[in-house]
Amino acid sequence: MPFAHSVAVIGGGWAGLAAATSATAAGLRVSVHEMAPQLGGRARTIDSHGLPLDNGQHILIGAYTETLALMRTVGVDVSQALLRTPLRICYPEGSGLQMRPGAPVLAFLAAVARYPGWSLSAKAALLSTASRWALTGFRCDETWTVERLASHLPPAVRQDLLEPLCVAALNTPANQASATVFLRVLRDALFSGPGSADLLLPRLRLGELLPDPAARWLAQAGAKLHLSRRVESVQPEGTAWRVDGERFDAVVLACSAAEAARLTADVAPDWAAQARSLQYEPIITVYARASGVRLPDPMMALHADAARPAQFAFDLGALCGLDGLLAFVISGAAAWVGRGSDVTQTATLAQAQQALGSHLGSELVAVRCVTEKRATFLCTPGLQRPPTRILPGLVAAGDFIDGPYPATLEGAVRSGHLAVEALS
Ligand SMILES: Cc1cc2nc3c(=O)[nH]c(=O)nc-3n(C[C@H](O)[C@H](O)[C@H](O)COP(=O)(O)OP(=O)(O)OC[C@H]3O[C@@H](n4cnc5c(N)ncnc54)[C@H](O)[C@@H]3O)c2cc1C
């Protein structure tokens, strides 16, 4: 990176922290500007009357290699911080996909063959379809939705496996979600080597998983961290840039797409228009308490439909010592946002009581409902996402930047590293 000595990173989410860490490791003088009072962005810890909760339960998978490497770089003991289990999407009544340790492809095939409750013809249909996807390199018509991709499969396969996987991975309902991106996620989970499909469930609050250790690492390495500082303007000055008047050789825009569009509206209107055109899908997390609760698995799938909002339940006692606390995740939550958080919370508790009743021990009491209206971009077929490079010395990072992944921690971290590489 011959010409950049000082770099401003605007935004301290996971993409900004990845960019700041990369740039600091490359010997640059780095300033991180974050408008919130804490780092972490959409994957952060929030204080709920003294109880440290996350803004939403996050799941990582073994294929998140760059996220795991970044956590290690800043001193996180990944084996302690994350509970690693083979992929399991199990429902309370005992059905579900349960992969065993081993080569992911073989483990997936065996898990489908063992799937309790599916007919032989349903299993054969999924296995032959999955083989066809593998033979065609996990590619399909760019215009297809996941619903279209899976339209010939039996309803049980779609409802019990593909639709929950789709909404968990892309946060986009199957009837709107890009089949191309869905197949790419499946390919990376199944073909990136041993353990790539494993679930990695946080045992720590999100703040401790990356933002806090990254802040300590950056401060020790001499980077400057400015919290509660919203950047108002980014202006060119010769080959350099002024960030609210302060001069930097280069700038990484690692803020939200809407803020990146605002900051580039004058200098790069086409890029700004593309960033502004993204649409979003919400995620709602309902936290509830039942003393003595212990779920059979720390993460369980739930049957969701128009009356039952949540697709997954997490036992935070089993995961991170918050005994008696459950988190219910409602992805692809636009319809429930429309109904309001009181209705959503009541429907979630009724769903949980009915589905998990025998495991609860006592009645569930709502603790908090967190709605993230712009949780992720809507990952639709043929979506054009803005590129990393904007202008010389001005680059962008974030889960919404063009790349192979949907809006995920891994997409954010990869984009942060790529943004710094693009400055050279
Ligand atoms: C509820 C929920 C659940 C999720 N679950 C999962 C999951 O299970 N697995 C997974 O991989 N991903 C999940 N995601 C997605 C994941 O959290 C995001 O992809 C990732 O956090 C995005 O990081 P980012 O750095 O790109 O963006 P952000 O986290 O949005 O970071 C942008 C930062 O820029 C700051 N900022 C904005 N404007 C300015 C400005 N003008 N000046 C200074 N700072 C500014 C913001 O405050 C923010 O901190 C989930 C997201 C949500 C909301």
The ligand as an SDF file (V2000), in Angstrom:
LIG
                    3D

 53 58  0  0  0  0  0  0  0  0999 V2000
  -30.8510   -9.6400   14.6520 C   0  0  0  0  0  0  0  0  0  0  0  0
  -29.7590  -10.0540   13.7070 C   0  0  0  0  0  0  0  0  0  0  0  0
  -29.3920  -11.4020   13.6180 C   0  0  0  0  0  0  0  0  0  0  0  0
  -28.3870  -11.7900   12.7350 C   0  0  0  0  0  0  0  0  0  0  0  0
  -28.0090  -13.1010   12.7100 N   0  0  0  0  0  0  0  0  0  0  0  0
  -26.9210  -13.4560   12.0120 C   0  0  0  0  0  0  0  0  0  0  0  0
  -26.4020  -14.7730   12.1040 C   0  0  0  0  0  0  0  0  0  0  0  0
  -26.9610  -15.6340   12.7870 O   0  0  0  0  0  0  0  0  0  0  0  0
  -25.2610  -15.0710   11.4140 N   0  0  0  0  0  0  0  0  0  0  0  0
  -24.6260  -14.1400   10.6420 C   0  0  0  0  0  0  0  0  0  0  0  0
  -23.5780  -14.4530   10.0770 O   0  0  0  0  0  0  0  0  0  0  0  0
  -25.1080  -12.8760   10.5200 N   0  0  0  0  0  0  0  0  0  0  0  0
  -26.2220  -12.5130   11.1830 C   0  0  0  0  0  0  0  0  0  0  0  0
  -26.6910  -11.2380   11.0990 N   0  0  0  0  0  0  0  0  0  0  0  0
  -26.0500  -10.3030   10.1610 C   0  0  0  0  0  0  0  0  0  0  0  0
  -24.7980   -9.6710   10.7590 C   0  0  0  0  0  0  0  0  0  0  0  0
  -25.0510   -9.1480   12.0390 O   0  0  0  0  0  0  0  0  0  0  0  0
  -24.3700   -8.5310    9.8290 C   0  0  0  0  0  0  0  0  0  0  0  0
  -24.1560   -9.0730    8.5390 O   0  0  0  0  0  0  0  0  0  0  0  0
  -23.0790   -7.8610   10.2770 C   0  0  0  0  0  0  0  0  0  0  0  0
  -23.1040   -7.5340   11.6380 O   0  0  0  0  0  0  0  0  0  0  0  0
  -22.9090   -6.5820    9.4360 C   0  0  0  0  0  0  0  0  0  0  0  0
  -21.7290   -5.9240    9.8220 O   0  0  0  0  0  0  0  0  0  0  0  0
  -21.2660   -4.5970    9.0760 P   0  0  0  0  0  0  0  0  0  0  0  0
  -20.0310   -4.1500    9.7500 O   0  0  0  0  0  0  0  0  0  0  0  0
  -21.2450   -4.8450    7.6250 O   0  0  0  0  0  0  0  0  0  0  0  0
  -22.4400   -3.5320    9.2970 O   0  0  0  0  0  0  0  0  0  0  0  0
  -22.9670   -2.8540   10.6400 P   0  0  0  0  0  0  0  0  0  0  0  0
  -22.9090   -3.8330   11.7510 O   0  0  0  0  0  0  0  0  0  0  0  0
  -24.2640   -2.2380   10.3160 O   0  0  0  0  0  0  0  0  0  0  0  0
  -21.8880   -1.7200   10.9650 O   0  0  0  0  0  0  0  0  0  0  0  0
  -21.9700   -0.4120   10.4840 C   0  0  0  0  0  0  0  0  0  0  0  0
  -21.5220    0.5090   11.6130 C   0  0  0  0  0  0  0  0  0  0  0  0
  -21.3940    1.8370   11.0810 O   0  0  0  0  0  0  0  0  0  0  0  0
  -21.8570    2.7320   12.0560 C   0  0  0  0  0  0  0  0  0  0  0  0
  -22.1860    3.9850   11.3400 N   0  0  0  0  0  0  0  0  0  0  0  0
  -23.2080    4.1810   10.4530 C   0  0  0  0  0  0  0  0  0  0  0  0
  -23.1440    5.4430    9.9680 N   0  0  0  0  0  0  0  0  0  0  0  0
  -22.0600    6.0230   10.5400 C   0  0  0  0  0  0  0  0  0  0  0  0
  -21.4800    7.3320   10.4180 C   0  0  0  0  0  0  0  0  0  0  0  0
  -21.9880    8.2710    9.6040 N   0  0  0  0  0  0  0  0  0  0  0  0
  -20.3900    7.6050   11.1580 N   0  0  0  0  0  0  0  0  0  0  0  0
  -19.8470    6.6750   11.9870 C   0  0  0  0  0  0  0  0  0  0  0  0
  -20.3750    5.4410   12.1390 N   0  0  0  0  0  0  0  0  0  0  0  0
  -21.4540    5.1120   11.4120 C   0  0  0  0  0  0  0  0  0  0  0  0
  -23.0530    2.0170   12.6750 C   0  0  0  0  0  0  0  0  0  0  0  0
  -23.3790    2.5490   13.9430 O   0  0  0  0  0  0  0  0  0  0  0  0
  -22.5220    0.5840   12.7490 C   0  0  0  0  0  0  0  0  0  0  0  0
  -21.8580    0.3210   13.9710 O   0  0  0  0  0  0  0  0  0  0  0  0
  -27.7320  -10.8390   11.9360 C   0  0  0  0  0  0  0  0  0  0  0  0
  -28.1070   -9.4910   12.0110 C   0  0  0  0  0  0  0  0  0  0  0  0
  -29.0910   -9.1000   12.8810 C   0  0  0  0  0  0  0  0  0  0  0  0
  -29.4730   -7.6480   12.9750 C   0  0  0  0  0  0  0  0  0  0  0  0
  1  2  1  0
  2  3  1  0
  2 52  2  0
  3  4  2  0
  4  5  1  0
  4 50  1  0
  5  6  2  0
  6  7  1  0
  6 13  1  0
  7  8  2  0
  7  9  1  0
  9 10  1  0
 10 11  2  0
 10 12  1  0
 12 13  2  0
 13 14  1  0
 14 15  1  0
 14 50  1  0
 15 16  1  0
 16 17  1  0
 16 18  1  0
 18 19  1  0
 18 20  1  0
 20 21  1  0
 20 22  1  0
 22 23  1  0
 23 24  1  0
 24 25  2  0
 24 26  1  0
 24 27  1  0
 27 28  1  0
 28 29  2  0
 28 30  1  0
 28 31  1  0
 31 32  1  0
 32 33  1  0
 33 34  1  0
 33 48  1  0
 34 35  1  0
 35 36  1  0
 35 46  1  0
 36 37  1  0
 36 45  1  0
 37 38  2  0
 38 39  1  0
 39 40  1  0
 39 45  2  0
 40 41  1  0
 40 42  2  0
 42 43  1  0
 43 44  2  0
 44 45  1  0
 46 47  1  0
 46 48  1  0
 48 49  1  0
 50 51  2  0
 51 52  1  0
 52 53  1  0
M  END
$$$$
